[in-house]
């Protein structure tokens, strides 16, 4: 079924446009000014989620998307280590956007059931 007449939400991304976008974002990710994909998206006047959407729609760009994120993650760590950005800001960025966790955080799939009986208690 075709889209309704006057539909302004039709897909407009061509393969060439996606390639250009990802190449530009990749170049920007190597720049010292960016630590988060949202900063690159703002520079390009895009929503940051467009990179996820387009890398799913065009899987051939998934590796470039991952490279962009890796560059930004490494840049954030480096900038935090060198004091270019505040330590707290760097930690929040790495934990929120790159899935970093504290060493003492443990995620155990499933669950653990503990059962305590009164006879187990030492009085």
Protein Blocks (a to p, Z undefined) as FASTA:
>chain_A
ZZdehiakbcfbdfklmmmmmmmmmmmmmpckbcbfklmmmmnopafklmmmmmmmmmml
mmmmmmmmmmmmmmmmmmmmnomacfklmmmmmmmmnopacfklccdehiadddddfklp
cZZ
